[in-house]
Amino acid sequence: MISKLSIFLTFCLIYYSNCNVDWSGDIKREKWMDYSRELIEKFLNRKINGNVAKNVVFFLGDGMGVSTVTAGRIWKGQLQNRSGEEEITNMEKLDHLALSKTYNIDAQTADSAGTATAFETGVKTRIRAIGVDGNAIDCKTIEKSKLESILDWAHYAGKSVGIVTTTRITHASPAALYAHVHERDMEAYDGKKLTEQDYEDGCRDIASQLIDDNQFINVIFGGGKRKFLPNNTIDPISKRAGDRIDGRNLLEDWKTNMKKQNKKHKYLDNRQEFLNLNSNEFDHVLGLFNWDHMEYESDRVRTSSDIEPSIIEMTEKAIQILKKNPNGYLLFVEGGRIDQAHHNNNARRALDDFVVFDDAIGKSLKMVSLDNTLVVVSADHSHVFTIGGYAVRGNPIFGTVITTESGKLSKFDTDFTSLAYTNGASGLDKIRTENITNNKTEQINYQQEALIKLDYETHGGEEVAIYASGPMAYLFDGTVEQSHIAHHRALQ
């Protein structure tokens, strides 16, 4: 008699030539017994690290909710010709786990500004606010509402500090480390998001705050040159003008500031300069590699890998520069474009960025000692991104669902994907009655279907994970307020 397993494997090979699934060993109960026995022994023999950390590396997957971790894990495995479900990511190998409550003080479902302020300053605030408490409601209330961040605390302790992101360096998550505004869009003095009246009322744009007030930052890697250049100055790589109406070229101002203080510094704007950089030669490095956000990893590899370094390369270079300080360092690394791809209902780009983000975590773990370095991985919020549909084991994560049931589950007898969104630009104007194929759903530009049609997909409001290893990582436990993350790092 032909076994059900044989039928499935034959089916898998016919429909998916790359579906390298063999779960015959999973049938044996001993596998699962052995798994739990080994895991329990590992936990019983785990040594609690009560040291005070010399270094802290905080990885932030913007928009990296649990469903993104699950789908990203499967995709990472399938990229290695495995079924994917059994894969273990680098972040999931960390020893300790907690959940973070992501709401803002005035919003059930949060944005990246309010959440970044929470985990980077230890104080929850309003939606869209950066580096200020809930009392900041306009430009006149900013000064009395300013908060210090983990970057400041590390600097006061004599440590080197660095910021790495794949977004504009003035975007919400990195900005909360160094800036203070009640409205996250005030990235440049552009006359639109920050007007002359705002300036007179006491507001200062995020880019100028980075350059003028935070000259101690040792490493700054990301995108967003447009926010630092005047509107009559052309960026030589993108051939596009800057946003600023005040005539300031903040990149030149940064160089001038460094020279006045006799600091060993270097400005970079392309990958070749980045790769040629001698990490031992400079103590302050500013690298802006795109006029706007840096490219999605999928597009960087295809079109601009000679212009932009990857998040893996930026993480590695940052650690090399920062570790020279005998007092230690704090490094913030953001995989920021996971979030932006989700906003476009584009799961492929989101998960490609998730994979390279996880690889950056893996790179860091090879470079540091967990005896003296605390490594924390978390997200600011989730997305309304789902994975489901009773797909068979090893079903291509971007493909249409082949179910273990006979026939199709759709009421209209149509194919559907296991990845979907509850809202967004790809929301259906009408019920689809024609089939879709893997040739379509696995394309890089494919937008997964959504239920409610909006201009763009929204964040999700559920808790996100905190993964941690290293000194005092065991204190990450239970379900905690997001602001608690910053205070944990203050112990270091």
C-alpha positions as CSV (number, residue, x, y, z in Angstrom):
1,M,0.0,0.0,0.0
2,I,1.3,3.5,-0.9
3,S,1.7,5.6,2.3
4,K,0.3,9.0,2.7
5,L,3.8,10.3,3.0
6,S,4.7,8.9,-0.4
7,I,1.7,10.5,-1.9
8,F,2.6,13.8,-0.4
9,L,6.2,13.7,-1.5
10,T,5.2,12.8,-5.1
11,F,2.6,15.6,-5.0
12,C,5.2,18.0,-3.7
13,L,7.7,17.1,-6.4
14,I,5.2,17.5,-9.2
15,Y,3.9,20.9,-8.1
16,Y,7.0,22.4,-6.6
17,S,10.3,21.3,-8.0
18,N,12.2,23.1,-5.2
19,C,10.1,21.7,-2.4
20,N,12.8,19.6,-0.6
21,V,10.6,18.3,2.2
22,D,11.3,15.0,4.0
23,W,9.5,14.9,7.3
24,S,9.6,11.1,7.6
25,G,11.6,11.5,10.7
26,D,8.9,13.7,12.2
27,I,6.6,10.7,12.4
28,K,8.7,9.1,15.0
29,R,7.6,10.1,18.5
30,E,11.1,9.8,19.8
31,K,12.2,12.9,17.8
32,W,9.9,15.1,19.8
33,M,10.7,13.4,23.1
34,D,14.4,13.9,22.5
35,Y,13.9,17.5,21.5
36,S,12.2,18.4,24.8
37,R,14.6,16.3,26.9
38,E,17.5,18.2,25.4
39,L,15.9,21.5,25.7
40,I,15.0,20.9,29.4
41,E,18.6,19.8,30.1
42,K,19.9,23.0,28.4
43,F,17.6,25.2,30.6
44,L,18.6,23.3,33.8
45,N,22.3,23.7,33.0
46,R,22.1,27.4,31.9
47,K,24.3,29.7,33.8
48,I,22.8,33.0,34.7
49,N,25.0,35.9,33.6
50,G,24.8,38.6,36.3
51,N,27.7,40.6,34.9
52,V,27.4,44.3,34.1
53,A,27.7,44.7,30.3
54,K,30.6,46.6,28.9
55,N,28.9,46.7,25.5
56,V,25.3,46.8,24.3
57,V,24.0,46.0,20.8
58,F,20.4,46.7,20.2
59,F,18.7,45.4,17.0
60,L,15.4,46.9,16.1
61,G,13.3,45.2,13.3
62,D,10.9,48.0,12.4
63,G,7.4,46.4,12.0
64,M,8.8,43.0,12.9
65,G,5.8,41.4,14.5
66,V,5.5,37.7,15.4
67,S,3.9,36.8,12.0
68,T,6.8,38.5,10.3
69,V,9.3,36.4,12.3
70,T,7.4,33.2,11.5
71,A,7.1,33.9,7.8
72,G,10.7,35.2,7.7
73,R,12.0,32.1,9.4
74,I,10.2,29.9,6.8
75,W,11.6,32.0,3.9
76,K,15.1,31.9,5.3
77,G,14.9,28.1,5.4
78,Q,13.4,27.9,1.9
79,L,16.2,30.0,0.6
80,Q,18.4,27.1,1.7
81,N,16.2,24.5,-0.1
82,R,14.6,23.4,3.2
83,S,11.0,23.3,4.1
84,G,11.5,26.3,6.4
85,E,9.2,25.6,9.3
86,E,11.9,24.0,11.4
87,E,14.4,26.8,10.8
88,I,15.9,28.7,13.8
89,T,16.8,32.3,13.2
90,N,19.8,34.0,14.9
91,M,17.4,36.1,17.0
92,E,15.6,33.0,18.2
93,K,18.9,31.5,19.3
94,L,19.2,34.1,22.0
95,D,18.7,32.8,25.5
96,H,15.9,34.9,26.9
97,L,12.5,36.1,25.7
98,A,9.8,38.6,26.8
99,L,6.9,40.4,25.2
100,S,6.6,44.2,24.8
101,K,3.3,46.1,25.0
102,T,3.6,48.7,22.2
103,Y,0.7,51.2,22.6
104,N,1.4,54.9,22.8
105,I,-0.2,57.0,25.6
106,D,-2.8,58.3,23.2
107,A,-3.0,55.4,20.7
108,Q,-4.1,51.8,21.0
109,T,-2.0,50.9,17.9
110,A,1.3,52.7,17.9
111,D,3.6,54.4,15.4
112,S,7.4,54.2,15.2
113,A,8.0,57.6,16.8
114,G,6.2,57.0,20.1
115,T,7.5,53.5,20.3
116,A,11.1,54.4,19.6
117,T,10.8,57.1,22.3
118,A,9.6,54.5,24.7
119,F,12.4,51.9,24.2
120,E,15.1,54.5,23.7
121,T,14.3,56.9,26.6
122,G,12.3,54.8,29.0
123,V,9.3,57.0,28.9
124,K,6.1,56.4,26.8
125,T,4.8,59.3,24.9
126,R,2.2,60.4,22.3
127,I,1.9,59.0,18.8
128,R,4.3,60.8,16.3
129,A,6.3,62.4,19.1
130,I,10.1,61.9,19.2
131,G,12.4,62.3,22.2
132,V,9.8,64.2,24.3
133,D,7.3,63.2,27.0
134,G,3.5,63.5,26.6
135,N,3.5,67.2,27.6
136,A,4.9,68.2,24.2
137,I,2.1,69.3,22.0
138,D,3.6,72.1,19.9
139,C,6.9,73.9,19.3
140,K,6.5,76.0,22.5
141,T,6.3,73.0,24.8
142,I,9.3,71.1,23.4
143,E,12.1,72.5,25.6
144,K,10.5,71.5,28.9
145,S,9.5,68.0,27.6
146,K,12.9,66.8,26.3
147,L,14.1,63.3,27.3
148,E,17.5,61.8,27.5
149,S,18.1,58.6,25.6
150,I,20.2,55.4,26.0
151,L,22.6,57.1,23.6
152,D,23.1,59.9,26.1
153,W,23.4,57.6,29.0
154,A,26.1,55.5,27.2
155,H,28.0,58.7,26.3
156,Y,27.9,59.9,29.9
157,A,29.4,56.6,30.9
158,G,32.4,57.2,28.6
159,K,31.3,54.7,26.0
160,S,31.4,55.1,22.2
161,V,28.0,55.2,20.5
162,G,26.7,54.4,17.0
163,I,23.6,54.3,14.9
164,V,23.0,52.1,11.9
165,T,19.7,52.1,9.9
166,T,18.5,51.2,6.4
167,T,16.1,54.2,6.5
168,R,16.8,57.9,6.5
169,I,19.0,58.6,9.5
170,T,16.4,61.2,10.5
171,H,13.5,58.7,10.4
172,A,11.5,58.0,13.6
173,S,13.4,55.1,15.1
174,P,16.9,56.4,14.9
175,A,15.8,60.0,15.5
176,A,14.5,59.3,19.0
177,L,18.0,58.5,20.1
178,Y,19.1,62.2,19.6
179,A,16.3,64.5,18.6
180,H,13.3,66.2,20.3
181,V,10.2,67.1,18.3
182,H,6.5,66.8,18.8
183,E,6.0,65.8,15.1
184,R,8.1,63.2,13.5
185,D,7.9,64.7,10.0
186,M,10.1,67.7,11.0
187,E,13.1,66.0,9.6
188,A,14.5,69.1,7.7
189,Y,13.8,72.8,7.7
190,D,12.0,72.6,4.5
191,G,9.2,75.2,4.8
192,K,6.6,72.5,4.6
193,K,6.8,70.0,7.5
194,L,8.8,72.6,9.5
195,T,7.8,76.1,8.7
196,E,9.4,79.5,9.5
197,Q,6.7,80.0,12.1
198,D,7.6,76.6,13.7
199,Y,11.2,77.7,13.8
200,E,10.3,81.0,15.5
201,D,8.2,79.1,18.0
202,G,11.2,77.0,19.1
203,C,11.1,73.9,16.9
204,R,14.4,72.7,15.3
205,D,14.5,70.1,12.6
206,I,15.8,66.6,13.3
207,A,18.8,66.7,10.9
208,S,20.2,69.9,12.4
209,Q,19.8,68.5,15.9
210,L,21.9,65.5,14.9
211,I,24.7,67.7,13.5
212,D,24.6,70.5,16.0
213,D,23.8,68.8,19.3
214,N,25.3,65.3,19.0
215,Q,28.8,65.7,17.9
216,F,29.9,62.9,20.3
217,I,28.2,60.2,18.1
218,N,31.0,58.0,16.7
219,V,29.2,56.1,13.9
220,I,26.2,57.2,11.8
221,F,25.3,54.9,8.9
222,G,22.1,55.2,6.9
223,G,20.3,57.1,4.2
224,G,18.6,60.5,3.9
225,K,21.1,63.0,2.4
226,R,18.1,65.1,1.2
227,K,17.5,66.3,4.8
228,F,21.0,67.6,5.2
229,L,21.4,69.4,1.8
230,P,20.1,72.8,0.7
231,N,17.4,72.9,-2.0
232,N,19.9,74.5,-4.3
233,T,22.6,71.8,-3.9
234,I,22.6,68.7,-6.0
235,D,23.7,65.3,-4.5
236,P,26.3,64.0,-7.0
237,I,25.1,60.4,-6.9
238,S,21.3,60.8,-7.1
239,K,21.5,64.0,-9.1
240,R,18.7,65.4,-6.9
241,A,18.6,68.5,-4.8
242,G,18.2,68.7,-1.0
243,D,15.2,69.8,1.0
244,R,16.5,72.6,3.2
245,I,15.4,76.2,2.7
246,D,17.9,77.6,5.2
247,G,20.9,77.3,2.9
248,R,22.8,75.1,5.4
249,N,24.8,72.1,4.1
250,L,24.8,70.1,7.2
251,L,27.3,67.5,5.8
252,E,29.9,70.3,5.4
253,D,28.9,71.6,8.9
254,W,29.7,68.1,10.3
255,K,33.1,68.1,8.7
256,T,33.8,71.6,10.0
257,N,32.7,70.7,13.6
258,M,35.0,67.6,13.5
259,K,38.0,69.6,12.3
260,K,37.5,72.3,15.0
261,Q,37.7,69.6,17.6
262,N,40.6,67.8,16.0
263,K,38.6,64.6,15.8
264,K,39.7,61.9,13.4
265,H,36.7,61.8,11.1
266,K,35.5,60.6,7.7
267,Y,32.4,61.2,5.6
268,L,31.3,58.4,3.2
269,D,28.6,58.4,0.5
270,N,29.2,55.1,-1.4
271,R,30.0,51.5,-0.7
272,Q,33.5,51.5,-2.2
273,E,34.6,54.3,0.2
274,F,32.9,52.3,3.0
275,L,34.8,49.1,2.2
276,N,38.1,50.9,1.9
277,L,37.7,52.6,5.3
278,N,40.3,51.6,7.9
279,S,38.3,51.2,11.1
280,N,41.3,51.9,13.2
281,E,42.0,55.2,11.5
282,F,38.9,57.2,12.5
283,D,36.9,57.7,15.6
284,H,33.9,59.5,14.0
285,V,32.4,58.3,10.7
286,L,29.3,59.6,9.0
287,G,28.0,57.6,6.1
288,L,24.9,58.5,4.1
289,F,24.4,56.2,1.2
290,N,21.2,57.3,-0.4
291,W,19.4,60.6,-1.1
292,D,16.3,59.1,0.6
293,H,15.9,55.7,2.4
294,M,18.4,53.0,1.5
295,E,17.3,50.4,-1.0
296,Y,15.3,47.4,0.0
297,E,17.7,44.4,0.2
298,S,16.1,42.8,-2.8
299,D,16.7,45.9,-4.9
300,R,20.2,46.7,-3.4
301,V,21.5,43.3,-4.6
302,R,20.0,43.7,-8.1
303,T,20.8,47.4,-8.8
304,S,22.9,49.2,-6.2
305,S,25.2,46.8,-4.4
306,D,28.2,48.8,-5.6
307,I,26.7,52.0,-4.1
308,E,25.2,50.9,-0.8
309,P,26.6,48.6,1.8
310,S,24.3,46.0,3.3
311,I,23.1,46.1,6.9
312,I,25.4,43.2,7.6
313,E,28.4,45.2,6.3
314,M,27.3,48.4,8.2
315,T,26.9,46.4,11.5
316,E,30.3,44.8,11.1
317,K,32.1,48.1,10.4
318,A,30.3,49.9,13.2
319,I,31.4,47.3,15.8
320,Q,35.0,47.5,14.4
321,I,35.0,51.2,14.9
322,L,33.3,51.3,18.3
323,K,35.1,48.4,20.0
324,K,38.3,50.5,20.2
325,N,37.0,52.3,23.2
326,P,38.2,50.5,26.4
327,N,35.1,51.7,28.2
328,G,32.9,49.9,25.7
329,Y,30.1,51.0,23.4
330,L,26.4,51.1,22.6
331,L,25.3,50.3,19.0
332,F,21.7,50.7,17.7
333,V,21.0,48.8,14.4
334,E,17.6,49.2,12.7
335,G,16.3,47.0,9.9
336,G,13.9,49.8,9.0
337,R,12.6,48.8,5.6
338,I,10.8,45.6,6.8
339,D,8.1,48.1,8.0
340,Q,8.0,50.1,4.7
341,A,7.5,47.0,2.5
342,H,4.6,45.8,4.8
343,H,3.0,49.3,4.4
344,N,3.0,48.5,0.6
345,N,1.5,45.1,1.1
346,N,4.7,43.7,-0.3
347,A,5.7,40.7,1.8
348,R,8.6,39.6,-0.5
349,R,10.6,42.7,0.1
350,A,9.7,42.7,3.8
351,L,10.9,39.2,4.3
352,D,14.0,39.7,2.2
353,D,14.9,42.6,4.5
354,F,14.0,40.4,7.5
355,V,16.5,37.7,6.4
356,V,19.4,40.1,5.9
357,F,18.5,41.8,9.3
358,D,18.8,38.4,11.0
359,D,22.1,37.8,9.2
360,A,23.4,41.1,10.6
361,I,22.5,39.7,14.1
362,G,24.4,36.6,13.2
363,K,27.4,38.6,12.2
364,S,27.4,40.6,15.4
365,L,27.2,37.4,17.5
366,K,30.4,36.2,15.8
367,M,32.2,39.5,16.7
368,V,31.2,39.9,20.4
369,S,31.5,38.0,23.6
370,L,28.2,37.4,25.4
371,D,30.2,37.4,28.6
372,N,30.5,41.2,28.4
373,T,28.1,42.2,25.6
374,L,24.3,42.4,25.9
375,V,22.6,41.7,22.6
376,V,18.9,42.6,22.4
377,V,16.5,42.2,19.5
378,S,13.0,43.6,19.4
379,A,10.5,45.4,17.2
380,D,8.7,48.7,17.7
381,H,5.3,47.4,16.6
382,S,3.7,44.7,14.4
383,H,1.7,44.9,11.2
384,V,-1.7,43.6,10.1
385,F,0.1,40.8,8.3
386,T,-1.1,37.2,8.5
387,I,0.0,33.7,7.7
388,G,-2.5,30.9,7.5
389,G,-4.7,28.7,5.3
390,Y,-3.8,25.1,6.3
391,A,-0.9,25.0,3.8
392,V,1.0,21.7,3.7
393,R,4.5,21.5,5.2
394,G,7.0,23.2,3.0
395,N,4.5,25.1,1.0
396,P,6.4,28.0,-0.8
397,I,5.9,30.9,1.6
398,F,5.0,33.3,-1.3
399,G,3.0,30.7,-3.2
400,T,-0.6,29.8,-3.4
401,V,-1.9,27.4,-0.7
402,I,-1.9,23.7,-1.3
403,T,-3.9,22.3,1.6
404,T,-4.0,19.0,3.3
405,E,-7.7,19.0,2.7
406,S,-9.3,17.7,-0.5
407,G,-10.3,20.5,-2.8
408,K,-10.0,24.2,-2.2
409,L,-11.1,26.1,0.8
410,S,-12.2,29.3,-1.0
411,K,-16.0,29.8,-1.2
412,F,-15.4,30.8,-4.9
413,D,-13.1,27.8,-5.6
414,T,-10.1,30.1,-6.2
415,D,-6.5,29.9,-5.2
416,F,-5.2,32.1,-2.4
417,T,-1.9,32.7,-0.7
418,S,-1.0,31.9,2.9
419,L,0.4,35.5,3.3
420,A,-2.2,38.3,3.4
421,Y,-3.0,41.6,5.0
422,T,-6.2,42.8,6.6
423,N,-5.9,46.3,5.0
424,G,-3.8,48.3,2.6
425,A,-3.5,49.5,-1.0
426,S,-4.0,46.0,-2.4
427,G,-7.4,45.8,-0.7
428,L,-10.0,44.2,-3.0
429,D,-12.4,46.4,-4.9
430,K,-14.5,43.3,-5.5
431,I,-14.4,39.5,-4.8
432,R,-11.8,37.9,-7.0
433,T,-13.2,34.8,-8.9
434,E,-10.3,34.0,-11.1
435,N,-7.3,32.0,-10.0
436,I,-3.8,33.3,-9.3
437,T,-0.6,31.4,-9.8
438,N,2.8,31.1,-8.2
439,N,4.3,32.8,-11.3
440,K,2.4,35.9,-10.1
441,T,2.5,35.6,-6.3
442,E,6.3,34.9,-6.1
443,Q,7.3,38.0,-8.1
444,I,9.2,40.6,-6.2
445,N,6.6,43.3,-6.9
446,Y,3.6,41.2,-6.0
447,Q,1.3,42.8,-3.4
448,Q,-0.5,40.2,-1.2
449,E,-4.2,40.6,-1.1
450,A,-5.8,42.7,1.6
451,L,-9.4,42.8,3.0
452,I,-9.9,46.6,3.5
453,K,-8.7,49.0,0.8
454,L,-6.6,51.9,2.3
455,D,-3.9,54.2,0.9
456,Y,-1.4,52.1,2.7
457,E,-1.4,49.2,5.2
458,T,-1.4,49.9,8.9
459,H,0.5,48.8,11.9
460,G,-0.8,46.0,14.2
461,G,-1.4,46.5,17.9
462,E,-0.4,43.2,19.4
463,E,2.7,42.6,21.5
464,V,6.1,42.1,19.9
465,A,8.9,39.9,21.1
466,I,12.1,40.8,22.9
467,Y,15.0,38.4,22.4
468,A,18.2,38.8,24.5
469,S,21.5,37.2,25.5
470,G,24.4,38.4,27.6
471,P,24.8,40.2,30.9
472,M,21.5,40.5,32.8
473,A,19.5,39.3,29.8
474,Y,17.5,37.1,32.1
475,L,15.8,40.2,33.4
476,F,13.8,40.3,30.1
477,D,10.9,38.1,31.2
478,G,7.1,38.2,31.0
479,T,5.0,40.9,29.3
480,V,6.4,44.3,30.0
481,E,5.8,47.9,28.9
482,Q,8.0,48.9,26.0
483,S,9.6,51.6,28.0
484,H,11.1,49.0,30.3
485,I,13.6,48.0,27.6
486,A,15.5,51.3,28.0
487,H,15.7,51.0,31.8
488,H,17.1,47.5,31.5
489,R,20.0,48.8,29.4
490,A,20.5,51.6,32.0
491,L,21.6,48.9,34.4
492,Q,24.6,48.2,32.1
